[in-house]
Amino acid sequence: MRNLLLFSILILITFSAQAQDETWFYIRARDTSFTPSFEKKGEYIIYTGEDSKLKAGLKNYQIKTFNKTQKNSKKQDIYKTFFVIADKESLLQDLLLNASDIFESGEIISKEDRKIFEPNDYGLTSTIGDSKGFKVNLDYLDFLGLPKAWYYTTGDRNTVIGISDGTVDTTNVEFKGKTTEFKKSFEAKGHGSSVASIAAGQGDNGYGVPGVCYDCSIYTTGYGNFRTLQMLKDLSDAGARVINCSWLGTYSTEKVQGEINEMLKQGTIIVAAAGNRPWTTTLGKKSYYPASYDHVISVSSGMYKYENIEDNIILLESGEYYAENIMGHVGRTVGFEDNDPKKKAKIWPISITTLNKDVDLLAPSVGILRFSRTAENNKIAYIPFEATSPSAPLVTGTIALMFSLYPCLPADEVESILKMTATNIDDIEVNKPYAGMYGAGILNTGGAVEMVFDMFAEEKPVKIENQRFSRWDFKLSSISEIIMKNQEFTEEATLDLTSKKSIVISENTILKPNTLGKIHLKINPSLKKECELQLRDPSILND
């Protein structure tokens, strides 16, 4: 028995060491037509093509994966990028040197960036997952850090997402067996199913695409009653942790505000679309509901796809230049001074969805899969224009992942985590005319879920960094140490921060509220976890 135990330990140590020694990297071919052929032999793959240089370069390595991917690709490289897993880091340089007629560039993926998980229906940017579902580019989920979030959790059936929208097709594979209809709704041209797909469509099932919290359950109800949110209260009473409202109106009442406050007290968060009216109509002065109620997370649309303006400059038949879907921009399109792409860029206000002081976060919309249309017509369709209905469920699904990972997470700390981990877009020049109207920045799902993990895993510090907050109320209670770096809480911002271990105020941190703001930092050695982390893979704690 002792020998068997030692043998088992040896196998475990050997397997772990082999996994740690693996190298992951991206490599780009010079030509889109390059398609290497491999044959699987045991755990590894063997090159079976006819290129002698490539064969010579690969023969001294053990290769597990050599797949084409659209992840980490610029526009010109989208069909030329490969993801590789091999036994030695030197393979990348060998290929770039000895097969330079085939490959032009590449980069090693760090060990920290290898902490990801992808389901088997992850589309064309899949690396360690697969693309057995729709052949669709899910780069917007990559941008949000979903593979990083899924490393920790893919959701849980005990975590319920409420969808207040049009009818959700419960016969579709994405929703079957996990969806309960509380109140019958309208068809709404597939709007309900599309919203539900983004938030919680079933993943890792070889069909369609994964929703953000794809292993979560769904409760559905109707929408559009502006005098009471009893339909949402019914979902909250039944246990929904977060409810998505991709609908709006201009009517507001104290009664509804009271209902929202009550739902938050019992642990339910409401997420709502801010609205699609462009800046040219609203000028940042128009409020829509339920998004603009207190304690509702209001979500508008932000861009994600191209890193720089020059990566996607388009010339119209009229001779006018513009750029579209540039990462971090609050509007879909930008034009240029004197119609010269080398001169100053400016967002076209008509391409900005509703912004106002009540907006909390931005999330992608342009380029997101239109699930209902794709499923109905069996033809891939993406959202071509800015909209907030698809942006809100990205936030809703993120919150559900946070609750799935740590079910005891206080509901009144969720918004703080989302804003602290949001991607700061304040310094992007074209956004500056809209400062104070686009919330904390763009949703970072991977960062938010990782912060929840760090708060309760007691492995590494929780980092609050790279944001400048002059308003809002922030609250956070962490078992782990907290470090603030390159961080500002000023003017009317309030911060209530508690750690069991320590709070470190590091470089470039400014805590300077005015008379309307407040800073409260506390060390509480008796602070305890209310429950355990519910990890997708418990061995993560050993990484």
Phi, psi and omega per residue, in radians:
M1 nan -0.712 -3.138
R2 -1.116 -0.719 3.130
N3 -1.134 -0.675 3.122
L4 -1.118 -0.707 3.130
L5 -1.127 -0.773 3.112
L6 -1.082 -0.696 3.134
F7 -1.107 -0.730 3.137
S8 -1.130 -0.741 3.119
I9 -1.102 -0.716 -3.141
L10 -1.084 -0.763 3.121
I11 -1.077 -0.756 -3.119
L12 -1.105 -0.769 3.134
I13 -1.127 -0.740 -3.135
T14 -1.106 -0.791 -3.140
F15 -1.089 -0.746 -3.136
S16 -1.106 -0.734 -3.137
A17 -1.125 -0.711 3.129
Q18 -1.106 -0.723 -3.141
A19 -1.118 -0.680 -3.141
Q20 -1.213 -0.535 -3.107
D21 -1.393 -0.245 3.133
E22 -1.036 2.617 3.026
T23 -2.020 2.343 3.024
W24 -1.970 2.418 3.042
F25 -2.724 2.819 2.980
Y26 -1.789 2.513 3.048
I27 -2.459 2.434 -3.082
R28 -1.964 2.283 3.101
A29 -1.401 2.824 3.107
R30 -1.394 -0.393 -3.031
D31 -2.306 2.435 -3.134
T32 -1.185 -0.322 -3.097
S33 -1.409 -0.172 -3.121
F34 -1.173 2.074 3.135
T35 -2.427 1.606 -3.101
P36 -1.236 2.598 3.117
S37 -1.900 2.406 -3.135
F38 -2.317 2.736 3.074
E39 -2.210 2.314 -3.107
K40 -1.394 2.254 3.063
K41 -2.293 1.788 -3.086
G42 1.172 -2.223 -3.091
E43 -1.429 -0.279 -2.996
Y44 -2.052 3.010 3.079
I45 -2.060 2.572 -3.106
I46 -2.065 2.326 3.122
Y47 -1.193 2.261 -3.109
T48 -2.063 0.171 3.127
G49 -1.337 -3.083 -3.025
E50 -1.869 -0.003 -3.137
D51 -1.335 2.010 -3.034
S52 -1.175 -0.660 3.129
K53 -1.137 -0.748 3.141
L54 -1.176 -0.709 3.116
K55 -1.069 -0.737 3.128
A56 -1.166 -0.651 -3.121
G57 -1.244 -0.452 -3.072
L58 -1.677 -0.335 -2.946
K59 -1.144 -0.416 -3.091
N60 -1.622 0.214 -3.075
Y61 -2.237 2.664 3.022
Q62 -1.735 2.004 -3.017
I63 -1.980 2.239 3.110
K64 -1.678 -0.644 -3.049
T65 -2.470 2.380 3.020
F66 -2.588 1.363 -2.981
N67 -2.040 2.533 3.029
K68 -1.264 2.437 3.130
T69 -2.538 2.685 3.047
Q70 -1.720 0.049 3.104
K71 -1.242 2.584 3.035
N72 1.015 0.594 -3.064
S73 -2.079 2.346 2.960
K74 -1.297 2.954 -3.071
K75 -0.931 -0.734 -3.075
Q76 -1.383 -0.194 -3.081
D77 -1.919 0.098 -2.946
I78 -1.083 -0.472 3.135
Y79 -1.892 0.275 -3.078
K80 -2.178 0.080 -3.030
T81 -1.741 2.398 3.126
F82 -2.175 2.553 3.056
F83 -1.880 2.269 -3.030
V84 -2.236 2.386 2.933
I85 -2.078 2.158 -3.118
A86 -2.495 3.064 -3.050
D87 -1.461 -0.338 -3.056
K88 -2.379 2.444 3.127
E89 -1.139 -0.484 -3.083
S90 -1.130 -0.266 3.137
L91 -1.035 -0.693 -3.120
L92 -1.027 -0.870 -3.140
Q93 -1.154 -0.655 3.101
D94 -1.031 -0.768 -3.134
L95 -1.178 -0.707 -3.133
L96 -1.206 -0.520 -3.141
L97 -1.515 -0.831 -2.996
N98 -1.606 -0.241 3.071
A99 -2.251 0.783 -3.076
S100 -1.162 -0.304 3.067
D101 -1.317 -0.293 -3.138
I102 -1.791 -0.763 -3.029
F103 -1.966 2.550 -3.103
E104 -2.046 -0.447 -3.114
S105 -2.862 2.921 3.105
G106 -3.090 2.953 3.096
E107 -2.668 2.542 3.101
I108 -1.283 2.476 3.049
I109 -1.634 2.153 -3.083
S110 -1.129 2.773 3.134
K111 -1.072 -0.631 3.127
E112 -1.143 -0.672 -3.141
D113 -1.331 -0.134 3.072
R114 -1.504 -0.021 3.091
K115 -1.451 1.330 -3.100
I116 -2.425 2.879 2.980
F117 -2.490 2.414 3.085
E118 -2.265 2.393 3.086
P119 -1.359 3.085 -3.060
N120 -1.470 0.104 3.102
D121 -2.198 0.688 -3.011
Y122 -1.540 0.081 2.996
G123 1.370 -2.721 -2.924
L124 -1.413 -0.192 3.073
T125 -1.717 0.189 3.138
S126 -1.080 2.507 3.042
T127 -2.133 -1.239 3.140
I128 -1.568 -0.124 3.094
G129 -1.631 -2.415 3.133
D130 -2.682 3.055 -3.131
S131 -2.250 0.914 -3.112
K132 -1.354 -0.219 3.126
G133 -1.595 -2.476 3.109
F134 -1.112 2.441 3.097
K135 -1.441 1.382 -2.979
V136 -2.248 2.592 3.106
N137 -1.502 1.964 -3.127
L138 -1.798 0.667 -3.095
D139 -1.106 -0.367 3.086
Y140 -1.191 -0.533 3.058
L141 -1.303 -0.611 3.025
D142 -1.058 -0.807 -3.140
F143 -1.002 -0.696 -3.137
L144 -1.346 -0.176 3.139
G145 1.412 0.557 -3.129
L146 -1.103 -0.765 3.101
P147 -0.997 -0.602 3.077
K148 -1.175 -0.762 3.113
A149 -1.120 -0.740 -3.119
W150 -1.188 -0.316 3.028
Y151 -1.017 -0.610 -3.120
Y152 -1.596 -0.739 -3.112
T153 -2.787 2.543 3.014
T154 -1.923 0.207 -3.114
G155 1.813 -3.131 -3.069
D156 -2.670 2.447 3.139
R157 -1.053 -0.414 3.120
N158 -1.348 -0.225 3.068
T159 -1.651 2.081 -3.026
V160 -1.884 2.269 3.042
I161 -1.781 2.239 3.055
G162 -1.593 2.382 3.087
I163 -2.106 1.885 3.056
S164 -1.727 1.776 -2.953
D165 -2.935 -2.856 3.004
G166 -1.208 3.089 -3.097
T167 -1.019 2.403 3.009
V168 -1.793 2.238 -3.086
D169 -1.305 1.646 -3.072
T170 -1.258 -0.109 3.079
T171 -1.536 -0.247 3.127
N172 -1.247 2.523 -3.099
V173 -0.968 -0.556 -3.095
E174 -1.179 -0.389 -3.036
F175 -2.150 -0.244 -3.057
K176 -1.107 2.306 3.079
G177 1.442 -0.045 -3.120
K178 -2.290 0.041 -3.015
T179 -2.099 2.316 3.086
T180 -2.081 2.189 3.133
E181 -1.587 2.020 3.131
F182 -1.516 -0.662 -3.136
K183 -2.520 2.298 -3.124
K184 -1.154 2.426 -3.120
S185 -2.073 -2.956 3.108
F186 -1.639 2.796 3.139
E187 -1.116 -0.805 3.062
A188 0.976 0.580 3.056
K189 0.961 0.669 3.084
G190 1.412 0.099 -3.102
H191 -1.023 -0.779 -3.112
G192 -1.097 -0.783 3.138
S193 -1.147 -0.664 3.137
S194 -1.150 -0.761 3.109
V195 -1.114 -0.786 3.133
A196 -1.114 -0.639 3.117
S197 -1.077 -0.728 3.141
I198 -1.137 -0.776 -3.081
A199 -1.297 -0.742 -2.935
A200 -2.693 0.381 3.045
G201 -0.982 2.433 -3.042
Q202 -1.075 2.332 3.099
G203 -1.944 2.986 3.110
D204 1.020 0.587 -3.139
N205 -2.117 0.202 3.084
G206 1.203 0.303 -3.114
Y207 -2.453 2.566 3.014
G208 1.063 -2.357 3.098
V209 -2.425 2.729 3.125
P210 -1.377 2.425 2.954
G211 -1.348 2.976 -3.101
V212 -1.047 -0.945 3.096
C213 -1.873 1.297 -2.887
Y214 -1.317 -0.245 3.057
D215 -1.747 0.175 3.081
C216 -1.440 2.818 3.052
S217 -1.602 2.864 -3.086
I218 -2.263 2.309 2.913
Y219 -1.955 2.340 -3.131
T220 -2.059 2.663 3.078
T221 -2.673 -3.137 -3.137
G222 -1.395 -2.885 -3.065
Y223 -2.709 2.905 2.922
G224 1.655 0.048 3.060
N225 -1.543 1.946 -3.007
F226 -1.642 -0.065 -3.131
R227 -1.666 -0.298 3.065
T228 -2.726 2.595 3.061
L229 -1.921 0.615 -3.131
Q230 -1.009 -0.601 3.112
M231 -1.079 -0.600 3.066
L232 -1.324 -0.652 3.125
K233 -1.071 -0.630 3.097
D234 -1.063 -0.725 3.112
L235 -1.181 -0.715 3.117
S236 -1.094 -0.786 3.124
D237 -1.076 -0.514 -3.126
A238 -1.475 -0.084 3.035
G239 1.981 0.102 3.095
A240 -1.116 2.282 -3.118
R241 -1.531 -0.460 3.140
V242 -2.607 2.458 -3.099
I243 -2.206 2.285 -3.130
N244 -1.709 2.318 3.091
C245 -2.203 1.621 3.088
S246 -1.628 0.980 3.119
W247 -2.686 2.874 -3.059
L248 -2.838 2.916 3.046
G249 -2.739 -3.058 -3.111
T250 -1.840 -0.070 -3.051
Y251 -1.539 2.351 3.096
S252 -2.442 2.612 3.131
T253 -2.488 2.723 3.066
E254 -1.142 -0.550 3.134
K255 -1.052 -0.823 -3.139
V256 -1.144 -0.693 3.093
Q257 -1.026 -0.701 3.099
G258 -1.109 -0.679 3.104
E259 -1.116 -0.696 3.115
I260 -1.130 -0.769 3.118
N261 -1.045 -0.719 -3.135
E262 -1.139 -0.722 3.134
M263 -1.133 -0.676 3.105
L264 -1.104 -0.702 3.133
K265 -1.074 -0.563 3.124
Q266 -1.637 0.210 2.939
G267 1.691 0.277 -3.131
T268 -1.944 2.293 3.137
I269 -1.851 2.395 3.091
I270 -1.784 2.263 3.056
V271 -2.038 2.345 -3.082
A272 -2.419 2.578 3.058
A273 -1.243 2.352 -3.079
A274 -1.268 -0.517 3.139
G275 2.241 2.743 -3.070
N276 -1.794 -0.044 -3.133
R277 -1.089 2.292 -3.062
P278 -1.292 2.861 3.132
W279 -1.011 -0.593 3.136
T280 -1.063 -0.398 3.133
T281 -1.676 -0.724 -3.000
T282 -1.659 -0.546 -3.084
L283 0.913 0.468 3.105
G284 1.343 0.155 -3.029
K285 -1.927 -0.025 -3.070
K286 -1.807 2.286 3.110
S287 -1.894 2.482 3.088
Y288 -2.200 2.678 -3.034
Y289 -2.194 2.551 0.279
P290 -1.455 -0.020 -3.026
A291 -0.991 -0.642 -3.029
S292 -1.567 0.054 3.000
Y293 -1.197 2.651 2.988
D294 -1.087 2.558 3.098
H295 1.175 0.306 2.940
V296 -1.950 2.341 3.110
I297 -1.485 1.956 -3.085
S298 -1.602 2.239 -3.028
V299 -2.145 2.204 3.020
S300 -2.003 -3.063 -2.992
S301 -1.724 2.373 3.050
G302 -2.287 2.807 -3.053
M303 -1.708 2.775 -2.984
Y304 -2.529 -0.326 -2.727
K305 -1.409 -0.885 -3.033
Y306 -1.857 2.292 -3.009
E307 -1.145 -0.657 -3.098
N308 -2.273 2.722 3.141
I309 -0.995 -0.734 -3.083
E310 -1.178 -0.211 3.130
D311 -1.301 -0.290 -3.092
N312 -2.589 0.980 3.059
I313 -1.501 2.282 -3.055
I314 -2.109 2.452 3.120
L315 -1.913 2.091 3.100
L316 -1.339 2.806 3.097
E317 -1.053 -0.456 3.131
S318 -1.288 -0.157 -3.108
G319 1.639 0.079 -3.123
E320 -1.586 2.347 3.100
Y321 -1.631 2.507 2.977
Y322 -2.685 2.882 3.063
A323 -2.170 2.656 -2.994
E324 -2.371 2.494 3.033
N325 0.952 0.992 -3.135
I326 -1.628 2.293 -3.035
M327 -0.885 2.200 3.073
G328 1.553 -0.176 -3.133
H329 -1.304 2.554 3.122
V330 -1.498 -0.147 3.088
G331 -2.214 2.737 -3.058
R332 -1.226 -0.666 -3.015
T333 -2.202 2.623 3.042
V334 -2.251 2.551 3.019
G335 -1.957 -3.106 -3.021
F336 -2.285 2.532 3.068
E337 -1.026 2.286 -3.121
D338 1.011 0.404 -3.130
N339 0.963 0.604 -3.123
D340 -2.030 1.938 -3.109
P341 -1.037 -0.242 3.118
K342 -1.535 -0.140 -3.132
K343 -1.741 -3.065 -3.037
K344 -1.016 2.340 3.108
A345 -1.678 2.666 3.118
K346 -2.565 2.305 3.127
I347 -1.143 2.366 3.013
W348 -1.302 1.984 -3.057
P349 -0.993 -0.481 3.135
I350 -1.118 -0.338 -3.092
S351 -1.698 0.215 3.131
I352 -1.822 2.165 3.053
T353 -1.272 3.072 -3.031
T354 -0.932 2.131 3.004
L355 -2.115 2.503 3.045
N356 -2.874 3.122 -3.086
K357 -1.164 -0.260 -3.118
D358 -1.533 -0.248 3.133
V359 -1.113 2.340 -3.124
D360 -1.799 -0.665 -3.070
L361 -2.567 2.771 2.937
L362 -1.952 2.718 3.050
A363 -2.653 2.750 -3.085
P364 -1.068 2.712 2.984
S365 -2.520 -0.859 3.124
V366 -1.107 2.202 3.126
G367 1.650 -0.053 3.093
I368 -1.332 2.536 3.114
L369 -1.080 2.367 2.992
R370 -1.578 1.637 -2.968
F371 -1.069 -0.899 -3.047
S372 -1.073 -0.775 -3.136
R373 -1.148 -0.705 3.128
T374 -1.113 -0.790 -3.127
A375 -1.148 -0.657 -3.090
E376 -1.271 -0.734 -3.037
N377 -1.722 -0.095 -3.094
N378 0.962 0.678 3.123
K379 -2.534 2.236 -3.061
I380 -1.070 2.269 3.100
A381 -2.353 2.310 3.109
Y382 -1.926 2.749 3.072
I383 -1.308 2.082 -3.043
P384 -1.509 -0.374 -3.036
F385 -2.165 2.864 3.137
E386 -1.160 2.452 3.136
A387 -2.836 2.733 -3.121
T388 -1.851 -0.254 3.085
S389 -1.001 -0.743 3.111
P390 -1.404 -0.304 -3.139
S391 -1.284 -0.751 -3.083
A392 -1.003 -0.829 -3.102
P393 -1.148 -0.323 3.010
L394 -1.138 -0.694 3.083
V395 -1.243 -0.736 3.126
T396 -1.013 -0.828 3.119
G397 -1.103 -0.633 3.109
T398 -1.091 -0.791 3.117
I399 -1.064 -0.701 3.113
A400 -1.115 -0.657 3.056
L401 -1.090 -0.720 3.134
M402 -1.076 -0.782 3.105
F403 -1.194 -0.588 3.117
S404 -1.145 -0.701 -3.128
L405 -1.205 -0.768 3.129
Y406 -2.350 1.578 -3.047
P407 -1.016 -0.356 -3.110
C408 -1.619 0.151 3.129
L409 -1.031 2.167 3.134
P410 -1.087 2.312 -3.103
A411 -1.071 -0.541 -3.101
D412 -1.400 0.070 3.046
E413 -1.869 -0.164 -3.057
V414 -1.104 -0.838 -3.111
E415 -1.085 -0.635 3.100
S416 -1.069 -0.776 -3.141
I417 -1.108 -0.771 3.136
L418 -1.047 -0.733 -3.108
K419 -1.319 -0.668 3.119
M420 -1.124 -0.542 -3.095
T421 -1.712 -0.052 -3.132
A422 -1.096 2.659 3.091
T423 -1.353 2.047 -3.099
N424 -1.240 2.182 -3.135
I425 -2.078 0.307 -3.077
D426 -1.113 -0.577 -3.027
D427 -1.541 0.009 3.064
I428 -1.333 2.086 -2.952
E429 -0.961 -0.759 -3.068
V430 -1.204 -0.274 -3.139
N431 -1.497 -0.316 -2.962
K432 -1.038 -0.571 3.077
P433 -1.120 -0.242 -3.066
Y434 -1.964 0.291 -3.131
A435 -0.996 2.429 -3.137
G436 1.486 -0.035 -3.077
M437 -2.014 -0.113 -3.057
Y438 -2.081 0.403 3.054
G439 1.213 -2.617 -3.072
A440 -1.449 -0.099 -3.097
G441 2.185 -2.663 -3.061
I442 -1.733 2.384 3.118
L443 -0.825 2.387 3.028
N444 -2.228 1.564 -3.066
T445 -1.072 -0.800 3.138
G446 -1.033 -0.751 3.136
G447 -1.156 -0.692 -3.126
A448 -1.160 -0.800 -3.136
V449 -1.176 -0.692 3.113
E450 -1.129 -0.637 3.096
M451 -1.087 -0.728 3.088
V452 -1.046 -0.772 3.098
F453 -1.038 -0.847 -3.098
D454 -1.111 -0.563 -3.127
M455 -1.099 -0.538 -2.991
F456 -2.147 -0.102 3.134
A457 -1.453 -0.381 -3.133
E458 1.014 0.596 3.120
E459 -1.771 -0.708 3.142
K460 -2.551 2.865 -3.078
P461 -1.180 2.695 2.954
V462 -1.449 2.260 -3.116
K463 -1.884 2.196 3.005
I464 -1.956 1.955 -2.973
E465 -2.695 2.769 2.943
N466 1.117 0.548 3.046
Q467 -2.269 2.686 3.071
R468 -2.192 1.778 -3.084
F469 -1.841 2.228 3.098
S470 -2.088 0.127 3.124
R471 -2.726 -3.120 -3.139
W472 1.370 2.770 3.123
D473 -1.861 2.173 -3.102
F474 -2.003 2.393 3.118
K475 -2.461 2.328 -3.141
L476 -2.648 2.325 3.087
S477 -2.184 2.022 -3.015
S478 -2.169 2.355 3.010
I479 -1.218 -0.558 -3.101
S480 -1.512 2.916 3.033
E481 -1.086 2.597 3.098
I482 -2.070 2.317 3.079
I483 -2.117 2.231 3.034
M484 -1.861 2.253 -3.070
K485 -2.536 2.356 -3.115
N486 0.879 0.806 -2.981
Q487 -2.274 2.460 3.110
E488 -2.244 2.332 2.914
F489 -2.201 1.846 -3.038
T490 -2.318 3.105 3.077
E491 0.890 -2.023 -3.025
E492 -1.618 0.129 3.131
A493 -1.228 2.450 2.999
T494 -2.059 2.502 -3.104
L495 -2.369 2.085 3.087
D496 -2.046 1.735 -2.975
L497 -2.061 2.185 3.128
T498 -2.226 2.341 3.070
S499 -2.328 2.501 3.057
K500 -1.241 -0.513 -3.000
K501 -1.825 -1.223 -3.104
S502 -2.839 2.795 3.036
I503 -2.170 2.096 -3.091
V504 -1.881 2.163 3.060
I505 -1.714 1.802 -3.025
S506 -1.642 -2.935 -3.003
E507 -1.089 2.630 3.064
N508 1.005 0.602 3.085
T509 -1.882 2.254 -3.123
I510 -2.122 2.098 3.062
L511 -2.048 1.640 -3.002
K512 -2.538 1.236 3.118
P513 -1.325 2.814 3.024
N514 -1.594 -2.855 -3.076
T515 -1.174 -0.301 3.114
L516 -1.612 -0.185 3.130
G517 -1.798 3.118 -3.092
K518 -2.877 2.471 3.049
I519 -2.137 2.193 3.106
H520 -2.309 1.888 3.123
L521 -1.926 2.309 -3.036
K522 -2.471 2.378 2.986
I523 -1.804 2.161 -3.108
N524 -2.209 1.620 -3.101
P525 -1.062 -0.333 -3.121
S526 -1.602 0.038 3.125
L527 -1.079 2.307 -3.085
K528 -2.238 2.684 3.016
K529 -1.228 2.406 3.110
E530 -1.437 -0.395 3.091
C531 -2.788 -3.138 -3.121
E532 -1.698 2.705 3.023
L533 -1.098 2.401 3.124
Q534 -1.834 1.535 -2.996
L535 -1.515 2.541 3.029
R536 -0.986 -0.716 3.132
D537 -2.406 1.880 -3.087
P538 -0.989 -0.395 -3.141
S539 -1.184 -0.196 3.074
I540 -0.951 -0.580 -3.131
L541 -1.111 -0.274 3.128
N542 -1.682 -0.071 -3.107
D543 -1.233 nan nan
